[in-house]
Amino acid sequence: MLLVDHFPPVLPAALEGRFATRVPQSEDVQPVTALLTAAMRRFDPEAAASEPAMRSRMVGLKSWARRQVVVVPAAADGAPSLDLPPLAWIALEDRASGRTNVQFVLAEDAPEREALAASLLDWALEVGGSFARARGVETTKLTTDTNELDTDRQAFLEAAGYDMVRTWLHMRRPIAPEEATSLPAPRQETVCGSGRHLCIVLCRRIH
């Protein structure tokens, strides 16, 4: 079984020998989902990442279009451990010709957190470039989004050269079972709600 990416991220020197990267395994889905939920709940106490959706992205049907790694403690020989939970995850999705989506999360208490984020986002540049070369295009862009209140994540992205390109208001509300028959069906493009936050889309171009 292939455990490491063929061109893995270069982790900060301070983490060498202590942490390593590898491709996600099925056992990583729950802890990574928990990391995402914890990050979301810093700004929305009711938010939660979907474990079935993450399973599809990390090890299921949707994983085929992604290159991704988790950061885990290293074993005694320096190899990535298989039985300890990840403290970070990053995934690059080959979304379309000239466009790559970036998703990532780091534990709040991850050591060398800023340097670790920088190393993972540097790797994202290399992966995005490889997607562009495989598609035969000269330029591409990396896109990601974040909650407007998550200034920590925004700082990581801005330090990596990402610029804000647009915003939108994300809204949601609880749904009662009886609404399935008592209310008209919503338009497919409409999302309604009382809980709301501003989402920011950031982009970095690669030439």
CYANA upper distance limits for C-alpha pairs under 8 A (distance plus 0.5 A):
  2 LEU  CA     23 VAL  CA      8.32
  3 LEU  CA     22 ARG  CA      5.89
  3 LEU  CA     23 VAL  CA      6.04
  4 VAL  CA      8 PRO  CA      7.46
  4 VAL  CA     21 THR  CA      7.26
  4 VAL  CA     22 ARG  CA      4.71
  4 VAL  CA     23 VAL  CA      5.90
  4 VAL  CA     69 VAL  CA      8.40
  5 ASP  CA     22 ARG  CA      6.75
  5 ASP  CA     23 VAL  CA      6.66
  5 ASP  CA     68 GLN  CA      8.41
  5 ASP  CA     69 VAL  CA      7.70
  8 PRO  CA     21 THR  CA      7.51
  8 PRO  CA     22 ARG  CA      8.29
  8 PRO  CA     69 VAL  CA      8.41
  8 PRO  CA    123 TRP  CA      7.98
  9 PRO  CA     21 THR  CA      7.86
  9 PRO  CA    119 SER  CA      7.03
  9 PRO  CA    120 LEU  CA      6.63
  9 PRO  CA    122 ASP  CA      8.23
  9 PRO  CA    123 TRP  CA      5.76
 10 VAL  CA    119 SER  CA      6.73
 10 VAL  CA    120 LEU  CA      8.37
 10 VAL  CA    123 TRP  CA      8.13
 11 LEU  CA     15 LEU  CA      7.01
 11 LEU  CA     16 GLU  CA      7.31
 11 LEU  CA     20 ALA  CA      8.04
 11 LEU  CA    116 LEU  CA      6.95
 11 LEU  CA    119 SER  CA      6.30
 11 LEU  CA    120 LEU  CA      8.18
 12 PRO  CA     16 GLU  CA      7.28
 12 PRO  CA    112 GLU  CA      8.29
 12 PRO  CA    115 ALA  CA      6.63
 12 PRO  CA    116 LEU  CA      6.69
 12 PRO  CA    119 SER  CA      7.24
 14 ALA  CA    112 GLU  CA      7.97
 15 LEU  CA     19 PHE  CA      6.23
 15 LEU  CA    111 PRO  CA      8.42
 15 LEU  CA    112 GLU  CA      8.17
 16 GLU  CA     20 ALA  CA      8.06
 17 GLY  CA     74 ALA  CA      6.93
 17 GLY  CA     78 GLY  CA      5.95
 18 ARG  CA     73 PRO  CA      6.40
 18 ARG  CA     74 ALA  CA      5.74
 18 ARG  CA     75 ALA  CA      8.49
 18 ARG  CA     78 GLY  CA      7.87
 19 PHE  CA     71 VAL  CA      7.20
 19 PHE  CA     72 VAL  CA      6.07
 19 PHE  CA     73 PRO  CA      4.75
 19 PHE  CA     74 ALA  CA      5.03
 19 PHE  CA     78 GLY  CA      8.25
 19 PHE  CA     80 PRO  CA      7.51
 20 ALA  CA     71 VAL  CA      6.21
 20 ALA  CA     72 VAL  CA      6.13
 20 ALA  CA     73 PRO  CA      6.69
 20 ALA  CA     74 ALA  CA      5.91
 20 ALA  CA     78 GLY  CA      7.82
 20 ALA  CA     79 ALA  CA      7.16
 20 ALA  CA     80 PRO  CA      5.47
 20 ALA  CA     81 SER  CA      8.49
 21 THR  CA     69 VAL  CA      6.56
 21 THR  CA     70 VAL  CA      6.02
 21 THR  CA     71 VAL  CA      5.03
 21 THR  CA     72 VAL  CA      6.62
 21 THR  CA     80 PRO  CA      6.51
 22 ARG  CA     69 VAL  CA      5.80
 22 ARG  CA     70 VAL  CA      6.21
 22 ARG  CA     71 VAL  CA      7.35
 22 ARG  CA     72 VAL  CA      8.29
 22 ARG  CA     80 PRO  CA      6.84
 23 VAL  CA     68 GLN  CA      6.71
 23 VAL  CA     69 VAL  CA      5.04
 23 VAL  CA     70 VAL  CA      6.66
 24 PRO  CA     28 ASP  CA      6.58
 24 PRO  CA     29 VAL  CA      8.29
 24 PRO  CA     58 MET  CA      6.83
 24 PRO  CA     59 VAL  CA      7.41
 24 PRO  CA     68 GLN  CA      7.72
 24 PRO  CA     69 VAL  CA      6.46
 24 PRO  CA     70 VAL  CA      6.45
 25 GLN  CA     29 VAL  CA      7.83
 25 GLN  CA     58 MET  CA      8.23
 25 GLN  CA     59 VAL  CA      7.12
 26 SER  CA     55 ARG  CA      7.89
 26 SER  CA     58 MET  CA      8.33
 26 SER  CA     59 VAL  CA      6.70
 27 GLU  CA     31 PRO  CA      8.42
 28 ASP  CA     32 VAL  CA      6.56
 28 ASP  CA     85 PRO  CA      7.06
 28 ASP  CA     86 PRO  CA      7.33
 29 VAL  CA     33 THR  CA      6.51
 29 VAL  CA     51 GLU  CA      7.47
 29 VAL  CA     54 MET  CA      6.98
 29 VAL  CA     55 ARG  CA      6.23
 29 VAL  CA     58 MET  CA      7.46
 30 GLN  CA     34 ALA  CA      6.67
 30 GLN  CA     51 GLU  CA      7.04
 31 PRO  CA     35 LEU  CA      6.75
 31 PRO  CA     85 PRO  CA      6.65
 31 PRO  CA     86 PRO  CA      7.34
 32 VAL  CA     36 LEU  CA      6.79
 32 VAL  CA     86 PRO  CA      7.26
 32 VAL  CA     87 LEU  CA      8.38
 32 VAL  CA     88 ALA  CA      8.00
 32 VAL  CA     89 TRP  CA      7.49
 33 THR  CA     37 THR  CA      6.65
 33 THR  CA     49 ALA  CA      6.42
 33 THR  CA     50 SER  CA      7.52
 33 THR  CA     51 GLU  CA      6.34
 33 THR  CA     54 MET  CA      7.18
 34 ALA  CA     38 ALA  CA      6.56
 34 ALA  CA     49 ALA  CA      8.05
 35 LEU  CA     39 ALA  CA      6.71
 35 LEU  CA     87 LEU  CA      8.28
 35 LEU  CA     88 ALA  CA      8.43
 35 LEU  CA    105 VAL  CA      7.38
 35 LEU  CA    106 LEU  CA      7.68
 35 LEU  CA    107 ALA  CA      6.67
 36 LEU  CA     40 MET  CA      6.68
 36 LEU  CA     48 ALA  CA      8.15
 36 LEU  CA     49 ALA  CA      6.60
 36 LEU  CA    105 VAL  CA      6.81
 37 THR  CA     41 ARG  CA      6.56
 37 THR  CA     47 ALA  CA      7.20
 37 THR  CA     48 ALA  CA      5.24
 37 THR  CA     49 ALA  CA      5.64
 38 ALA  CA     42 ARG  CA      7.05
 38 ALA  CA     48 ALA  CA      8.48
 39 ALA  CA     43 PHE  CA      8.41
 39 ALA  CA    105 VAL  CA      8.08
 39 ALA  CA    107 ALA  CA      8.42
 39 ALA  CA    108 GLU  CA      8.25
 40 MET  CA     44 ASP  CA      6.62
 40 MET  CA     45 PRO  CA      8.26
 40 MET  CA     47 ALA  CA      6.47
 40 MET  CA     48 ALA  CA      7.39
 40 MET  CA     49 ALA  CA      8.47
 41 ARG  CA     45 PRO  CA      5.06
 41 ARG  CA     46 GLU  CA      7.19
 41 ARG  CA     47 ALA  CA      6.19
 41 ARG  CA     48 ALA  CA      7.88
 43 PHE  CA    149 LEU  CA      7.27
 43 PHE  CA    150 ASP  CA      8.02
 49 ALA  CA     54 MET  CA      8.29
 50 SER  CA     54 MET  CA      6.69
 51 GLU  CA     55 ARG  CA      6.51
 52 PRO  CA     56 SER  CA      6.86
 53 ALA  CA     57 ARG  CA      6.86
 54 MET  CA     58 MET  CA      6.39
 55 ARG  CA     59 VAL  CA      6.17
 55 ARG  CA     60 GLY  CA      6.37
 56 SER  CA     60 GLY  CA      4.43
 56 SER  CA     61 LEU  CA      5.88
 56 SER  CA     62 LYS  CA      5.79
 56 SER  CA     63 SER  CA      6.92
 57 ARG  CA     61 LEU  CA      7.47
 57 ARG  CA     62 LYS  CA      5.19
 57 ARG  CA     63 SER  CA      5.16
 57 ARG  CA     66 ARG  CA      8.31
 58 MET  CA     62 LYS  CA      7.87
 58 MET  CA     63 SER  CA      5.75
 58 MET  CA     68 GLN  CA      8.24
 59 VAL  CA     63 SER  CA      6.01
 60 GLY  CA     64 TRP  CA      8.27
 62 LYS  CA     66 ARG  CA      7.99
 63 SER  CA     67 ARG  CA      8.27
 65 ALA  CA     93 GLU  CA      6.19
 65 ALA  CA     94 ASP  CA      6.17
 65 ALA  CA     95 ARG  CA      8.17
 66 ARG  CA     91 ALA  CA      6.78
 66 ARG  CA     92 LEU  CA      5.79
 66 ARG  CA     93 GLU  CA      4.85
 66 ARG  CA     94 ASP  CA      6.76
 67 ARG  CA     91 ALA  CA      6.22
 67 ARG  CA     92 LEU  CA      5.81
 67 ARG  CA     93 GLU  CA      7.24
 67 ARG  CA    127 VAL  CA      8.03
 68 GLN  CA     89 TRP  CA      7.85
 68 GLN  CA     90 ILE  CA      6.05
 68 GLN  CA     91 ALA  CA      4.55
 68 GLN  CA     92 LEU  CA      6.64
 69 VAL  CA     89 TRP  CA      6.38
 69 VAL  CA     90 ILE  CA      6.28
 69 VAL  CA     91 ALA  CA      7.16
 70 VAL  CA     86 PRO  CA      6.37
 70 VAL  CA     87 LEU  CA      7.97
 70 VAL  CA     88 ALA  CA      6.11
 70 VAL  CA     89 TRP  CA      4.86
 70 VAL  CA     90 ILE  CA      7.13
 71 VAL  CA     86 PRO  CA      5.89
 71 VAL  CA     87 LEU  CA      6.29
 71 VAL  CA     88 ALA  CA      5.56
 71 VAL  CA     89 TRP  CA      6.80
 72 VAL  CA     80 PRO  CA      6.65
 72 VAL  CA     81 SER  CA      6.86
 72 VAL  CA     84 LEU  CA      7.25
 72 VAL  CA     85 PRO  CA      6.96
 72 VAL  CA     86 PRO  CA      5.07
 72 VAL  CA     87 LEU  CA      6.55
 72 VAL  CA     88 ALA  CA      7.99
 73 PRO  CA     80 PRO  CA      6.84
 73 PRO  CA     81 SER  CA      6.47
 73 PRO  CA     84 LEU  CA      7.31
 73 PRO  CA     86 PRO  CA      8.05
 74 ALA  CA     78 GLY  CA      5.63
 74 ALA  CA     79 ALA  CA      5.94
 74 ALA  CA     80 PRO  CA      5.08
 74 ALA  CA     81 SER  CA      5.84
 75 ALA  CA     79 ALA  CA      5.86
 75 ALA  CA     80 PRO  CA      6.42
 75 ALA  CA     81 SER  CA      5.73
 87 LEU  CA    106 LEU  CA      6.50
 87 LEU  CA    107 ALA  CA      5.72
 87 LEU  CA    110 ALA  CA      6.85
 88 ALA  CA    104 PHE  CA      7.91
 88 ALA  CA    105 VAL  CA      6.06
 88 ALA  CA    106 LEU  CA      4.77
 88 ALA  CA    107 ALA  CA      6.58
 88 ALA  CA    110 ALA  CA      8.38
 89 TRP  CA    104 PHE  CA      5.92
 89 TRP  CA    105 VAL  CA      6.00
 89 TRP  CA    106 LEU  CA      7.16
 90 ILE  CA    102 VAL  CA      7.83
 90 ILE  CA    103 GLN  CA      6.13
 90 ILE  CA    104 PHE  CA      4.60
 90 ILE  CA    105 VAL  CA      7.10
 90 ILE  CA    120 LEU  CA      7.49
 91 ALA  CA    102 VAL  CA      6.44
 91 ALA  CA    103 GLN  CA      5.73
 91 ALA  CA    104 PHE  CA      6.80
 92 LEU  CA    100 THR  CA      6.94
 92 LEU  CA    101 ASN  CA      6.17
 92 LEU  CA    102 VAL  CA      5.37
 92 LEU  CA    103 GLN  CA      7.08
 92 LEU  CA    124 ALA  CA      7.26
 92 LEU  CA    127 VAL  CA      7.67
 92 LEU  CA    128 GLY  CA      7.79
 93 GLU  CA    100 THR  CA      5.99
 93 GLU  CA    101 ASN  CA      5.55
 93 GLU  CA    102 VAL  CA      7.12
 94 ASP  CA     99 ARG  CA      7.33
 94 ASP  CA    100 THR  CA      5.46
 94 ASP  CA    101 ASN  CA      7.34
 94 ASP  CA    128 GLY  CA      8.35
 94 ASP  CA    131 PHE  CA      6.99
 95 ARG  CA     99 ARG  CA      6.25
 95 ARG  CA    100 THR  CA      5.74
 95 ARG  CA    101 ASN  CA      6.81
 96 ALA  CA    100 THR  CA      7.37
 97 SER  CA    132 ALA  CA      7.65
 97 SER  CA    135 ARG  CA      6.95
 97 SER  CA    137 VAL  CA      7.88
 97 SER  CA    140 THR  CA      8.09
 98 GLY  CA    132 ALA  CA      6.82
 98 GLY  CA    137 VAL  CA      7.29
 98 GLY  CA    139 THR  CA      6.82
 98 GLY  CA    140 THR  CA      4.48
 98 GLY  CA    141 LYS  CA      6.54
 99 ARG  CA    140 THR  CA      6.06
 99 ARG  CA    141 LYS  CA      5.58
 99 ARG  CA    142 LEU  CA      6.60
 99 ARG  CA    143 THR  CA      7.86
100 THR  CA    128 GLY  CA      6.68
100 THR  CA    131 PHE  CA      8.38
100 THR  CA    140 THR  CA      7.95
100 THR  CA    141 LYS  CA      6.71
100 THR  CA    142 LEU  CA      5.36
100 THR  CA    143 THR  CA      6.78
101 ASN  CA    142 LEU  CA      6.24
101 ASN  CA    143 THR  CA      5.47
101 ASN  CA    144 THR  CA      6.40
102 VAL  CA    124 ALA  CA      7.91
102 VAL  CA    142 LEU  CA      6.97
102 VAL  CA    143 THR  CA      6.40
102 VAL  CA    144 THR  CA      5.69
103 GLN  CA    144 THR  CA      7.02
106 LEU  CA    110 ALA  CA      7.11
106 LEU  CA    113 ARG  CA      8.02
106 LEU  CA    117 ALA  CA      8.01
109 ASP  CA    113 ARG  CA      8.12
111 PRO  CA    116 LEU  CA      8.39
112 GLU  CA    116 LEU  CA      6.40
113 ARG  CA    117 ALA  CA      6.59
114 GLU  CA    118 ALA  CA      6.73
114 GLU  CA    156 PHE  CA      7.46
115 ALA  CA    119 SER  CA      6.71
116 LEU  CA    120 LEU  CA      6.80
117 ALA  CA    121 LEU  CA      6.64
117 ALA  CA    156 PHE  CA      7.03
118 ALA  CA    122 ASP  CA      6.54
118 ALA  CA    156 PHE  CA      7.38
118 ALA  CA    159 ALA  CA      8.28
118 ALA  CA    160 ALA  CA      7.11
119 SER  CA    123 TRP  CA      6.83
120 LEU  CA    124 ALA  CA      6.86
121 LEU  CA    125 LEU  CA      7.13
121 LEU  CA    157 LEU  CA      8.38
121 LEU  CA    160 ALA  CA      7.13
122 ASP  CA    126 GLU  CA      7.36
122 ASP  CA    160 ALA  CA      7.86
123 TRP  CA    127 VAL  CA      6.77
124 ALA  CA    128 GLY  CA      6.43
125 LEU  CA    129 GLY  CA      6.60
125 LEU  CA    142 LEU  CA      8.39
125 LEU  CA    206 ILE  CA      7.93
126 GLU  CA    130 SER  CA      6.76
127 VAL  CA    131 PHE  CA      6.82
128 GLY  CA    132 ALA  CA      6.87
128 GLY  CA    140 THR  CA      7.84
128 GLY  CA    141 LYS  CA      8.16
128 GLY  CA    142 LEU  CA      7.35
128 GLY  CA    206 ILE  CA      8.32
129 GLY  CA    133 ARG  CA      6.73
129 GLY  CA    140 THR  CA      7.85
129 GLY  CA    206 ILE  CA      7.41
130 SER  CA    134 ALA  CA      6.64
131 PHE  CA    135 ARG  CA      6.80
132 ALA  CA    136 GLY  CA      6.59
132 ALA  CA    137 VAL  CA      5.81
132 ALA  CA    138 GLU  CA      7.27
132 ALA  CA    139 THR  CA      7.27
132 ALA  CA    140 THR  CA      6.65
133 ARG  CA    137 VAL  CA      6.59
133 ARG  CA    138 GLU  CA      7.74
138 GLU  CA    207 HIS  CA      6.78
139 THR  CA    205 ARG  CA      7.68
139 THR  CA    206 ILE  CA      6.03
139 THR  CA    207 HIS  CA      5.08
140 THR  CA    205 ARG  CA      6.32
140 THR  CA    206 ILE  CA      5.80
140 THR  CA    207 HIS  CA      7.31
141 LYS  CA    203 CYS  CA      6.98
141 LYS  CA    204 ARG  CA      5.94
141 LYS  CA    205 ARG  CA      4.64
141 LYS  CA    206 ILE  CA      6.30
142 LEU  CA    203 CYS  CA      5.95
142 LEU  CA    204 ARG  CA      5.60
142 LEU  CA    205 ARG  CA      6.75
142 LEU  CA    206 ILE  CA      8.24
143 THR  CA    201 VAL  CA      7.42
143 THR  CA    202 LEU  CA      6.20
143 THR  CA    203 CYS  CA      4.95
143 THR  CA    204 ARG  CA      7.13
144 THR  CA    201 VAL  CA      6.25
144 THR  CA    202 LEU  CA      5.99
144 THR  CA    203 CYS  CA      7.10
145 ASP  CA    199 CYS  CA      7.06
145 ASP  CA    200 ILE  CA      5.84
145 ASP  CA    201 VAL  CA      4.75
145 ASP  CA    202 LEU  CA      6.40
146 THR  CA    150 ASP  CA      7.24
146 THR  CA    153 ARG  CA      7.71
146 THR  CA    154 GLN  CA      7.66
146 THR  CA    199 CYS  CA      6.13
146 THR  CA    200 ILE  CA      5.80
146 THR  CA    201 VAL  CA      7.14
147 ASN  CA    197 HIS  CA      7.38
147 ASN  CA    198 LEU  CA      6.63
147 ASN  CA    199 CYS  CA      5.30
147 ASN  CA    200 ILE  CA      6.72
148 GLU  CA    197 HIS  CA      7.78
148 GLU  CA    198 LEU  CA      6.02
148 GLU  CA    199 CYS  CA      6.22
148 GLU  CA    200 ILE  CA      6.54
150 ASP  CA    154 GLN  CA      6.90
151 THR  CA    155 ALA  CA      6.49
152 ASP  CA    156 PHE  CA      7.05
153 ARG  CA    157 LEU  CA      6.88
154 GLN  CA    158 GLU  CA      6.54
155 ALA  CA    159 ALA  CA      6.51
156 PHE  CA    160 ALA  CA      6.90
157 LEU  CA    161 GLY  CA      6.98
157 LEU  CA    162 TYR  CA      5.85
157 LEU  CA    163 ASP  CA      8.48
157 LEU  CA    202 LEU  CA      8.22
158 GLU  CA    162 TYR  CA      5.38
158 GLU  CA    163 ASP  CA      6.93
161 GLY  CA    204 ARG  CA      6.76
162 TYR  CA    202 LEU  CA      6.23
162 TYR  CA    203 CYS  CA      5.57
162 TYR  CA    204 ARG  CA      5.08
163 ASP  CA    202 LEU  CA      5.68
163 ASP  CA    203 CYS  CA      5.86
163 ASP  CA    204 ARG  CA      6.89
164 MET  CA    200 ILE  CA      7.26
164 MET  CA    201 VAL  CA      6.31
164 MET  CA    202 LEU  CA      4.78
164 MET  CA    203 CYS  CA      6.87
165 VAL  CA    200 ILE  CA      8.32
165 VAL  CA    201 VAL  CA      6.41
165 VAL  CA    202 LEU  CA      6.19
165 VAL  CA    203 CYS  CA      7.03
166 ARG  CA    200 ILE  CA      6.66
166 ARG  CA    201 VAL  CA      5.94
166 ARG  CA    202 LEU  CA      7.93
167 THR  CA    198 LEU  CA      7.20
167 THR  CA    199 CYS  CA      5.99
167 THR  CA    200 ILE  CA      5.03
167 THR  CA    201 VAL  CA      6.50
168 TRP  CA    198 LEU  CA      6.23
168 TRP  CA    199 CYS  CA      5.85
168 TRP  CA    200 ILE  CA      7.30
169 LEU  CA    196 ARG  CA      7.24
169 LEU  CA    197 HIS  CA      6.36
169 LEU  CA    198 LEU  CA      5.03
169 LEU  CA    199 CYS  CA      6.61
170 HIS  CA    191 VAL  CA      8.45
170 HIS  CA    196 ARG  CA      5.90
170 HIS  CA    197 HIS  CA      5.91
170 HIS  CA    198 LEU  CA      6.43
170 HIS  CA    199 CYS  CA      6.93
171 MET  CA    191 VAL  CA      6.94
171 MET  CA    192 CYS  CA      6.13
171 MET  CA    193 GLY  CA      5.22
171 MET  CA    194 SER  CA      6.83
171 MET  CA    195 GLY  CA      6.05
171 MET  CA    196 ARG  CA      4.75
171 MET  CA    197 HIS  CA      7.23
172 ARG  CA    191 VAL  CA      7.10
172 ARG  CA    192 CYS  CA      5.83
172 ARG  CA    193 GLY  CA      4.00
172 ARG  CA    194 SER  CA      6.30
172 ARG  CA    195 GLY  CA      5.70
172 ARG  CA    196 ARG  CA      6.90
173 ARG  CA    192 CYS  CA      7.21
173 ARG  CA    193 GLY  CA      4.48
173 ARG  CA    194 SER  CA      5.75
173 ARG  CA    195 GLY  CA      6.38
174 PRO  CA    193 GLY  CA      8.16
175 ILE  CA    179 GLU  CA      7.51
176 ALA  CA    180 ALA  CA      8.46
178 GLU  CA    182 SER  CA      6.59
179 GLU  CA    183 LEU  CA      5.86
180 ALA  CA    185 ALA  CA      8.09
186 PRO  CA    190 THR  CA      6.96
186 PRO  CA    191 VAL  CA      8.49
